[in-house]
């Protein structure tokens, strides 16, 4: 969603030329098209793009293939390595692609923290469920004792 929003964002930097913003738009269209492809078509596309990954646009296409959900080549660690390669490359001059690379890298860096938070919340939920089950068991036992006492009281001759 964020990547689609970036493609539609009217925000432009002052140093960004129309050609550079075109690369970002083309990359967003590529991402949209690629994510809708069946696995076999993704494999063919990967082979073609991998052959020309030396260009900054090709590197960013490889990044997109590594970060998109549903990609057969999804690999966050590989995406970070490709982003680092892109950001350090001497031919990486397209400000739009550099900015996008920085945003994607920041999102990938934040993802483990979010996953850790989710894991902690899941553990708390399990702990609370165990506590609720234990309390329900105690309540059931108390109700059984109360019923037994009531039955004894009713069974006593008057």
N, C-alpha and C positions, 0 to 999 in steps of 0.2 A: 504494500500500500504506500509506504513511504517513497519508494522509488517511482511509483506512478505519480505521486504528488509532486515530486521533484521535477518530473518531465513537464508537468502542467503549470509549474510555478512561473509567474511573470517576473520574478526577481532576477535581475541581471547585474553583474558587477560592471564597473566602469571600464575595466580592462578587457572585458570579454567581447570578442568580435562575433559577428553573425555566424561565421563558419564554426567557431568554437561552440556556440550555443546549439548549432545544428548537430554537432557530434554528440552532445548530451541527449538531444531529442532522438537522434538515430539510435543511440544506445538504449534509451527507454523503450523505443519501438522494438528493438531487437529482443530485449528482455521479455516483453509482452508476448512476442511471437514465439520465442524459444520455450517459454514456460508452458505454452499450449501444445507444443509438439509431442508426438508419441516418442517413446524411448529410442526406437530405431532411428528416427529422424534426428533426435538430439545427438546420437552417436555420430551420424554423418556430419552434422553441423560442427561438432566438436573437432573432428578430424580436419575439416577445412580451416577452421579458425586457428587451431593449434599450429598449423603450418605458417600462418602469418601473424603470430603473436608477438613478433618483434616490434610492431608499430604500437603506438600508445592506444589507439582505438582497439586493436586486436587484443592487447593486454586487458583492457577494460571489459571486452566481451568475455574473455576467459574468467575474469572476476565475477561477472554476472552469472555465468554458468555455475560457478562454485558457490554462489550465495542464494540462488533462487530456490524456493521450495519446489519440490517436484522434479528438480533437475537430477538426472542420473549421475551427475558429477558434483553434487553438493558436498562441499568439504570446506568448513570454515577456516581451518588451519591453512589450507592451500590458498584460500581467498586472501588471508592476511599476508601470506608470503608474496602473492601476486601484487597486492596493493603496495607493499613495501618496495617491490621491484619497480612498480610503476612510478611511485613517488620519488625514487632515487634516480630513475633513468634520465640521462642527459637530454633525450629527445622528448621528454614529457613537458610540453610547453602549453598545452591546451588548458587554460585556467578552469574551464567548466568541468573537464574530466578530472583535473587535479582536486577540485573542490568536492566533486562527487566521491572520488576515491577517499578523501579525508572523512567524509560523512559516513561512508560504508565502514571504514576502519573503526571509527568511533562506535558505531552500532555493534559491530562484532566484538569490540572490547567490552562493551556493557553487557553483552548477552550472558556470559558465564555468571555474572553477579545476579542477573535476573533468574537464571536457572537455579542458582544456589538459594535464592530467596524462596522460590517456588518449592524446592526440596524441603526447606525448613518449615514452610507452611504446611506441607503435606505431612511432615512428621508430627507437627503440633496437632493437626487434625486427627491423625491416628491415635495419638496419646489421649486426646479428648474423647474419642470414640471408645477407647478402652475404659476410660474413667466412667463414661456414661453407661457402658455395659455392666461394669462392676456395681455401680449404684443401682441400676435396674435389677440386678441379681439380688442385692441386699433388700431392696424393696419387696421383691417377690417372696423372699424368705420371711420377711416380717409379716407380710399379708398371709402367708401360709400358717405362721405361728398364731396370728390373730384368728384365723378361721378355725384352727384346731381348738383354741381356747373357747371360741364361741360355740363350736359343736359340743364340747364337753359341758359347757354351761347349759346348753339346751337339753343335753342328754340326762342331766341330773334330775332325780325325782323332786317334785315340789311338794 
